[in-house]
């Protein structure tokens, strides 16, 4: 099991095993050394009395403050790493310690005296933790699914609910279950005890120690609200600079990553050796080189530009490797681009990177939130306000330029959606497991929370963790600091969608520190690849060959191969950018097939 995840921790590995209660417990760990690079930080780490054993993946950024508090209570330390602080905090406070942690983690703490094991995951689910209980009662857990596959050694059925949501809605990580039936994630913000006494180990009920906050408790006026956003954001970045290895930033030229870079420079000083990494491309529609250059001049630092291969067939050669590291199907070629970007970070020796993940979901950065807020205002009978809001965005010409009927259709009730060729095979047609991605009966804050918990952020975090850890790089996410989430998420949409701008309050907060061209940039772009053009052009021969041959997912009744060929033919006949389909409508079934082939030795075909 440990051998399958050595890429996550190439700086050393450790093992511990012994009888505990009525069970045999074996713990393994691979270390990526970030804080205290000496052997004192190695894991598994035992308490001084030998009763507690900890394995832990992640970083608790406020470990220095917690250490001071624990020392005041008489605790002594033998290292300078956060792992020992986490261990001592759990010994002192038990699961209540999680409420004090500011960071990301997946951990297992063995209490030998009580005969039980504690499993826990951070509030936002930045770090992964998978679980499986076999028929014989053996419990497996790991940071990646492939470790459980190696430990269990048997074949798993394909989960039809997860596969169906992926094929129909391109949803990933939208539920605790995975593509492998029986293997699931421990939900974010929760912990679970494993009872090791008795004839076989047993999993207790999951317990939540944190929920996404939906009530805005801030009472200050506009200047104070802006100041609070700025101060908390800067402090979040400051905490995430704690490291004994080089720290950098992924710079895109957008307001989120540019703000992180500025906050880093504010914390480190103008003369600091600021490491920045940026992805550029030859595609005019997705290249952000001009905006990146604006930030380079503003920061006065060197930015390492990584050029995306202009031929997507080159990216396709890396697809199998990216799928292997993901353990589950990918959302598209942007994951491969991320994989190559992290490969370059490793070559440059940048071990830790800050990224702006989560900002769009917290600050209504996507066009869909304008639609949701307009819909909500109309539902409340506030038609004039809804019209004014929409008109302000039309006048500014910001996110409305991103409108696509194919994208918008995902958020409409089924009766209003444009019908597509149904590519589901007979095993998926029996039941509809799709999720309601629209506003539904929620308000906009509630819909943002759904994106943070299910529809958007979990898949983005999955991709970012796996593609970075494939090259032993650690990603840190200032916007997902729980304090910032607690401030920004409950804010009324009027603070975020205002005067024709998304993220309005954050733009105002960062305005004194950023170039105007970045703060009030209109042509928002995500970390994207020009997939619509590729699948109709350079990749068409590759796709046609794959669809013409035997497909494992068709043989298993998951995909209707004839229907998929028809869908692709219609895509090609209508040209790039037509209203009915997105690139993912073609790519996702293809990637599912490639995933099934890659993990075929661990998948059991249907019995009938």
C-alpha positions in Angstrom: 0.0 0.0 0.0 2.8 2.4 0.9 4.7 1.7 -2.3 1.7 2.9 -4.4 1.8 6.4 -2.8 5.6 7.0 -2.6 5.1 10.0 -4.9 3.2 11.7 -2.1 6.2 11.5 0.2 9.6 10.8 -1.3 11.6 12.1 1.7 11.1 9.0 3.8 8.7 6.3 4.9 7.9 4.6 8.2 5.8 1.7 9.5 4.3 0.7 12.8 2.3 -2.4 13.6 1.1 -4.2 16.7 -1.8 -5.8 18.4 -4.4 -3.3 19.7 -7.5 -4.4 21.5 -8.6 -7.5 19.6 -7.3 -6.3 16.2 -3.9 -6.1 14.5 -3.1 -2.6 13.4 -0.6 -1.6 10.7 0.2 2.0 9.9 2.4 3.3 7.1 3.4 6.7 6.1 5.4 8.5 3.3 6.8 11.9 4.2 7.1 15.0 2.2 9.3 17.1 4.5 8.0 20.7 4.7 8.6 21.7 8.3 11.6 20.5 10.3 13.5 18.6 7.7 15.3 16.4 10.3 14.4 12.9 11.3 12.6 14.4 14.3 9.6 14.9 12.0 9.4 11.4 10.8 6.1 9.4 11.0 4.5 7.3 12.4 5.0 9.5 15.4 4.5 8.1 18.9 3.6 10.0 22.1 6.2 10.0 24.9 4.4 7.2 26.8 4.0 5.1 23.7 0.2 5.0 23.9 -0.7 7.2 20.9 0.6 6.7 17.4 -0.1 9.3 14.7 0.1 9.3 10.9 -0.8 12.6 9.3 -0.9 14.2 5.9 -1.2 18.0 5.5 -0.2 21.1 7.3 -1.7 22.9 10.4 -0.6 26.4 9.7 -1.2 27.8 13.2 1.0 25.2 14.8 3.3 27.8 16.4 0.4 29.4 18.2 -0.9 26.0 19.3 2.5 25.0 20.4 2.8 28.0 22.7 -0.6 27.2 24.2 0.4 23.6 24.8 3.7 24.5 26.3 1.8 26.7 28.8 0.0 23.6 29.8 3.2 21.8 30.5 3.7 19.9 27.2 7.3 19.5 26.0 8.4 19.2 22.3 11.3 17.4 20.7 10.9 18.8 17.1 10.1 21.9 15.2 7.4 20.3 13.0 3.6 20.7 13.1 3.2 16.9 13.3 4.2 16.8 16.9 1.9 19.8 17.7 -1.0 17.9 16.1 -0.1 14.8 18.2 0.1 16.8 21.4 -3.1 18.7 20.7 -5.0 15.5 20.1 -3.6 13.9 23.2 -4.6 17.1 25.2 -8.0 18.0 23.8 -9.1 14.9 21.8 -11.3 15.6 18.8 -12.0 19.1 20.1 -8.5 19.9 18.9 -9.9 20.0 15.3 -11.8 23.2 16.1 -8.5 24.8 16.9 -6.6 23.7 13.8 -6.3 26.1 10.8 -5.1 24.0 7.9 -5.6 20.9 5.9 -5.3 17.4 7.1 -6.1 13.7 6.8 -5.0 11.7 9.9 -5.2 8.6 11.9 -4.5 8.5 15.6 -4.3 5.2 17.4 -5.2 5.1 21.1 -3.7 1.8 22.3 -5.0 2.0 25.8 -8.6 2.6 24.7 -8.4 0.2 21.8 -9.6 2.6 19.1 -8.4 4.5 16.1 -9.5 8.1 15.2 -9.8 9.1 11.5 -10.3 12.7 10.6 -10.3 15.1 7.7 -10.1 18.9 7.4 -13.0 21.2 7.2 -13.0 21.8 3.4 -11.7 18.4 2.4 -8.4 19.7 1.0 -6.6 16.5 1.9 -8.2 13.1 0.9 -9.0 10.1 3.1 -10.6 7.0 1.7 -12.1 4.1 3.6 -13.1 0.5 2.8 -14.3 -2.3 5.0 -13.9 -5.7 3.5 -16.1 -8.7 3.9 -13.8 -10.2 6.5 -14.1 -7.1 8.6 -10.6 -5.7 7.7 -10.7 -1.9 7.4 -8.4 -0.2 4.9 -7.8 3.5 4.7 -5.4 5.6 2.6 -4.8 9.0 1.0 -5.4 7.5 -2.5 -7.7 4.8 -3.7 -4.9 2.9 -5.4 -3.4 2.1 -2.0 -6.6 0.4 -1.0 -6.7 -1.5 -4.2 -3.2 -2.7 -3.5 -4.0 -3.7 0.1 -7.2 -5.4 -0.6 -6.1 -7.2 -3.8 -9.5 -8.0 -5.1 -11.7 -6.6 -7.8 -14.4 -3.9 -7.2 -17.6 -3.3 -9.0 -18.2 0.0 -10.8 -20.5 2.3 -8.9 -23.4 3.0 -11.3 -24.6 6.1 -9.4 -21.2 7.8 -9.6 -20.6 6.7 -13.2 -24.1 8.0 -14.2 -23.6 11.4 -12.7 -20.2 11.7 -14.4 -21.6 10.8 -17.8 -24.8 12.9 -17.6 -23.5 15.9 -15.7 -19.7 15.7 -15.6 -20.0 15.6 -11.8 -17.0 14.3 -9.8 -16.6 14.0 -6.0 -20.2 15.0 -5.6 -20.8 12.3 -3.0 -18.8 10.3 -0.5 -19.0 7.2 -2.8 -16.3 6.7 -5.4 -16.3 4.9 -8.8 -15.2 1.8 -6.9 -18.3 0.3 -5.2 -17.6 0.1 -1.4 -14.7 2.6 -1.3 -15.8 6.0 0.0 -14.4 9.2 1.3 -14.6 10.4 4.9 -16.6 13.6 4.5 -14.9 17.0 5.0 -15.1 18.5 8.5 -15.7 15.1 10.1 -14.1 12.4 12.2 -14.8 8.7 12.8 -13.8 6.3 15.5 -12.8 2.7 14.7 -13.5 0.4 17.6 -10.8 -2.3 17.8 -12.3 -4.3 20.6 -14.5 -7.3 19.8 -14.4 -10.0 17.2 -13.9 -7.6 14.3 -13.2 -3.8 14.1 -16.2 -1.6 13.7 -16.7 1.9 12.3 -18.7 4.2 14.6 -21.0 6.9 13.2 -19.3 9.9 11.5 -19.3 13.0 13.6 -19.1 16.5 12.1 -17.0 19.1 13.9 -17.7 21.9 11.4 -20.4 23.0 9.0 -20.4 25.6 6.3 -21.7 28.9 7.9 -24.7 30.4 6.2 -25.6 33.2 8.6 -23.8 36.6 8.2 -22.8 37.8 11.6 -20.8 40.8 10.5 -22.3 44.1 11.6 -19.8 46.7 10.4 -20.4 49.3 7.6 -19.0 49.0 4.1 -15.4 50.4 4.9 -15.1 48.0 7.9 -16.4 45.1 5.8 -13.8 45.8 3.1 -11.1 46.1 5.7 -12.1 42.8 7.3 -11.9 41.0 4.0 -8.5 42.5 3.2 -7.0 41.9 6.7 -8.3 38.3 6.9 -7.1 37.5 3.4 -3.6 38.9 4.1 -3.4 36.9 7.3 -4.5 33.7 5.6 -1.7 34.1 3.1 0.8 35.0 5.8 0.0 31.7 7.7 0.5 29.7 4.5 4.0 30.9 4.0 5.3 28.9 7.0 7.7 26.5 5.5 11.3 25.2 5.6 11.3 24.7 1.8 10.7 27.1 -1.1 7.2 28.5 -1.4 5.7 29.9 -4.6 2.4 30.9 -6.2 0.5 29.8 -9.3 0.0 33.0 -11.1 -2.8 33.3 -13.8 -3.1 37.0 -14.2 -6.6 37.0 -12.6 -7.5 39.0 -9.5 -7.4 35.9 -7.2 -3.9 34.6 -7.9 -2.5 38.1 -8.4 -3.9 39.1 -4.9 -2.1 36.1 -3.4 1.2 37.1 -5.0 0.8 40.7 -3.7 -0.1 39.4 -0.2 3.0 37.1 -0.3 5.2 40.1 -1.2 3.7 42.2 1.5 4.4 39.5 4.1 7.9 38.6 2.8 9.1 42.1 1.8 9.9 43.7 -1.5 13.3 42.1 -1.7 12.1 38.5 -1.1 12.8 35.8 -3.6 9.2 35.4 -4.7 8.7 32.2 -6.8 5.9 32.5 -9.3 4.8 29.9 -11.9 2.4 30.5 -14.8 0.9 28.5 -17.6 0.8 30.2 -21.0 -0.4 28.9 -24.3 -0.4 29.7 -28.1 -4.2 29.7 -28.1 -5.3 33.4 -28.1 -8.7 32.6 -26.4 -7.1 31.0 -23.3 -3.7 32.6 -23.1 -3.2 35.0 -20.2 0.4 36.0 -21.0 -0.4 39.8 -21.2 -2.0 39.9 -17.8 0.8 37.8 -16.3 3.3 40.3 -17.7 1.4 43.1 -16.1 1.8 41.4 -12.7 5.5 40.6 -13.4 6.1 44.3 -13.9 4.0 45.2 -10.8 5.8 42.7 -8.5 9.2 43.1 -9.9 9.8 39.4 -9.7 10.8 36.6 -12.0 7.9 34.4 -13.2 8.6 30.9 -14.7 6.3 30.5 -17.7 5.3 27.0 -18.7 4.0 26.8 -22.2 1.1 24.4 -22.8 1.8 22.1 -25.7 0.2 23.6 -28.8 -0.6 20.1 -30.2 -3.2 18.5 -28.0 -2.0 15.1 -29.2 1.0 15.7 -27.0 -1.3 16.3 -24.0 -3.1 13.1 -24.9 0.1 11.1 -24.4 0.1 12.2 -20.7 -3.6 11.4 -20.2 -3.0 7.8 -19.0 -0.5 9.0 -16.4 -2.8 11.7 -15.1 -5.7 9.2 -14.9 -3.5 6.9 -12.9 -2.7 9.6 -10.4 -6.3 10.7 -10.1 -7.6 7.2 -9.4 -10.9 8.3 -10.9 -11.8 9.8 -14.3 -10.7 13.4 -15.1 -12.9 16.3 -16.0 -10.9 17.1 -19.1 -7.4 18.1 -20.4 -7.0 20.9 -17.8 -5.9 18.2 -15.4 -3.2 17.1 -17.8 -2.0 20.7 -18.1 -1.9 20.9 -14.3 0.1 17.7 -14.2 2.7 19.2 -16.5 2.7 22.5 -14.6 3.5 20.6 -11.4 6.2 18.6 -13.2 7.9 22.0 -14.0 7.5 23.1 -10.4 9.5 20.1 -9.3 12.2 20.8 -11.9 12.5 24.3 -10.4 12.6 23.1 -6.9 9.4 24.9 -5.7 8.0 22.5 -3.2 5.0 24.5 -1.9 2.6 26.5 -4.1 -0.3 28.8 -3.1 -3.3 28.8 -5.4 -6.6 30.7 -5.6 -8.9 27.7 -5.5 -12.3 28.4 -4.0 -12.4 32.2 -4.6 -15.0 31.9 -7.4 -17.4 29.9 -5.3 -17.0 32.1 -2.3 -17.3 35.4 -4.2 -19.8 34.6 -7.0 -17.1 34.7 -9.6 -19.0 32.6 -12.2 -21.7 33.8 -14.6 -24.1 31.3 -13.2 -24.3 33.2 -9.9 -25.6 36.3 -11.7 -28.3 34.0 -13.2 -29.1 32.6 -9.7 -29.3 36.0 -8.1 -31.5 37.4 -10.8 -33.8 34.3 -10.5 -33.9 34.7 -6.7 -34.9 38.4 -7.0 -37.6 37.7 -9.5 -38.9 34.9 -7.2 -39.1 37.4 -4.4 -41.1 39.8 -6.5 -38.2 42.2 -6.7 -38.3 42.5 -10.5 -36.9 46.0 -10.8 -33.9 45.0 -8.7 -33.3 42.0 -10.8 -33.5 44.0 -14.0 -31.1 46.6 -12.6 -28.6 43.9 -11.6 -28.7 42.2 -15.0 -28.5 45.6 -16.8 -25.4 46.6 -14.8 -23.6 43.6 -16.0 -24.7 44.1 -19.5 -23.4 47.7 -19.3 -20.0 46.7 -17.9 -19.6 43.8 -20.4 -17.9 41.5 -17.9 -19.1 37.9 -17.3 -22.0 38.0 -19.8 -19.5 37.5 -22.6 -18.9 34.0 -21.2 -22.5 32.9 -21.8 -23.0 29.6 -23.5 -26.4 27.9 -23.9 -24.7 24.5 -23.5 -23.3 25.6 -20.1 -26.5 27.3 -19.0 -28.5 24.2 -19.8 -26.9 22.4 -16.9 -28.7 24.6 -14.4 -32.2 24.6 -16.0 -35.0 22.3 -14.8 -35.2 19.1 -16.9 -38.3 20.3 -18.8 -36.3 23.3 -20.2 -33.1 21.5 -21.2 -32.2 20.9 -24.8 -32.4 17.1 -25.3 -29.2 15.3 -26.3 -28.5 11.9 -27.6 -28.7 9.6 -24.5 -25.4 7.7 -24.4 -26.2 5.7 -21.2 -26.0 1.9 -21.5 -28.7 -0.4 -20.3 -27.2 -0.6 -16.8 -27.5 3.1 -16.3 -30.9 3.7 -17.9 -32.9 2.0 -15.1 -32.7 5.0 -12.8 -31.9 8.6 -13.0 -29.3 9.7 -10.4 -28.7 13.2 -11.7 -28.4 16.1 -9.2 -30.3 19.3 -9.2 -27.6 21.8 -10.2 -29.9 24.8 -10.5 -30.9 27.2 -7.8 -33.9 25.1 -6.8 -35.5 26.2 -3.5 -32.2 27.6 -2.1 -31.1 31.2 -2.0 -27.8 32.1 -3.6 -25.7 31.7 -0.5 -27.2 28.2 -0.1 -26.3 27.4 -3.7 -22.7 28.7 -3.2 -22.5 26.3 -0.2 -23.5 23.4 -2.5 -20.7 24.3 -4.8 -18.3 24.3 -1.9 -19.6 21.1 -0.5 -20.6 19.0 -3.6 -20.9 20.4 -7.1 -17.6 22.2 -7.7 -14.8 22.6 -5.1 -14.4 18.9 -4.2 -13.6 17.9 -7.8 -11.2 20.9 -8.1 -9.5 19.9 -4.9 -9.2 16.3 -6.0 -7.6 17.3 -9.2 -5.2 19.8 -7.6 -4.1 17.4 -4.9 -3.5 14.4 -7.2 -1.7 16.3 -10.0 0.5 18.2 -7.5 1.3 15.2 -5.3 2.1 13.2 -8.4 5.3 15.3 -8.4 5.5 15.7 -4.6 4.3 19.3 -4.6 2.1 20.7 -1.8 -0.7 23.1 -2.7 -2.0 25.6 -0.1 -5.3 27.5 -0.6 -5.7 30.8 1.2 -9.3 31.4 0.2 -10.3 28.2 1.9 -9.0 29.3 5.3 -12.1 28.5 7.4 -12.0 32.0 8.9 -12.2 33.5 5.4 -14.9 31.1 4.4 -16.9 32.0 7.5 -16.7 35.7 6.5 -17.3 35.5 2.8 -19.7 32.7 2.2 -22.6 34.1 4.3 -22.3 37.6 2.9 -25.3 38.6 0.9 -24.9 38.4 -2.9 -25.3 42.2 -3.0 -21.7 42.4 -1.7 -20.3 40.1 -4.4 -22.4 40.9 -7.5 -22.4 44.7 -7.7 -22.2 47.5 -10.2 -21.7 45.0 -13.0 -18.8 43.1 -11.3 -18.4 39.7 -9.7 -16.3 39.5 -6.5 -17.0 43.2 -6.0 -16.1 43.4 -2.3 -12.8 41.6 -2.8 -11.9 43.8 -5.8 -12.5 46.8 -3.6 -10.4 45.3 -0.8 -7.4 44.6 -3.1 -7.7 47.8 -5.2 -4.9 49.7 -3.4 -2.5 46.8 -4.0 -3.1 45.7 -7.6 -2.8 47.3 -11.0 -6.2 48.6 -12.2 -6.0 46.4 -15.3 -6.0 43.4 -13.0 -8.4 44.5 -10.3 -11.1 45.5 -12.8 -10.2 43.0 -15.5 -13.2 42.1 -17.6 -12.1 39.0 -19.6 -12.2 36.4 -16.8 -10.6 33.1 -17.7 -10.2 30.0 -15.6 -7.4 27.4 -15.9 -8.8 26.2 -19.2 -7.7 24.4 -22.4 -9.4 24.9 -25.8 -11.1 21.5 -25.8 -14.0 22.5 -28.0 -11.6 23.3 -30.9 -9.4 20.3 -30.2 -12.1 17.6 -30.2 -13.5 18.9 -33.5 -10.0 19.3 -35.0 -6.6 17.9 -33.9 -8.1 15.1 -31.7 -10.8 14.1 -34.1 -8.9 11.2 -35.6 -7.9 9.9 -32.1 -11.5 10.1 -30.9 -12.9 8.4 -34.1 -10.4 5.5 -33.7 -11.4 5.0 -30.1 -15.1 5.1 -30.8 -14.7 2.6 -33.7 -12.9 0.0 -31.6 -14.2 -2.2 -28.8 -15.1 -0.3 -25.7 -15.0 -1.9 -22.3 -17.7 0.4 -21.0 -20.0 -0.6 -23.8 -19.4 -4.3 -23.1 -20.3 -3.7 -19.5 -23.5 -1.8 -20.4 -22.4 1.5 -19.0 -22.2 3.4 -22.4 -24.2 2.9 -25.5 -21.4 3.0 -28.1 -23.6 3.6 -31.1 -25.3 6.5 -29.4 -21.9 8.0 -28.5 -20.8 7.8 -32.1 -24.0 9.6 -33.1 -23.5 12.3 -30.4 -19.9 12.9 -31.7 -21.1 13.0 -35.3 -23.7 15.6 -34.4 -21.1 17.6 -32.5 -18.9 17.7 -35.6 -21.7 18.5 -38.0 -22.8 21.5 -36.0 -19.4 23.1 -35.6 -17.5 24.4 -32.6 -19.5 26.3 -30.0 -23.0 25.1 -31.0 -25.7 25.4 -28.4 -26.4 21.8 -27.6 -23.1 20.3 -26.4 -20.0 21.0 -24.3 -16.6 19.5 -25.0 -17.1 17.4 -21.8 -20.1 15.8 -23.4 -17.7 14.1 -25.7 -14.6 13.9 -23.6 -16.1 12.4 -20.4 -17.3 9.1 -21.9 -13.9 8.8 -23.6 -12.0 9.4 -20.4 -14.3 7.0 -18.5 -13.3 4.3 -21.0 -9.6 5.1 -20.7 -10.0 5.1 -16.9 -11.6 1.6 -17.0 -8.8 0.3 -19.1 -6.2 1.8 -16.8 -7.8 0.2 -13.7 -9.2 -2.8 -15.4 -7.2 -5.2 -13.2 -9.1 -3.8 -10.1 -12.5 -3.7 -11.7 -15.0 -6.6 -11.7 -17.2 -6.9 -14.8 -21.0 -7.1 -14.2 -22.1 -10.7 -13.3 -24.8 -10.7 -16.0 
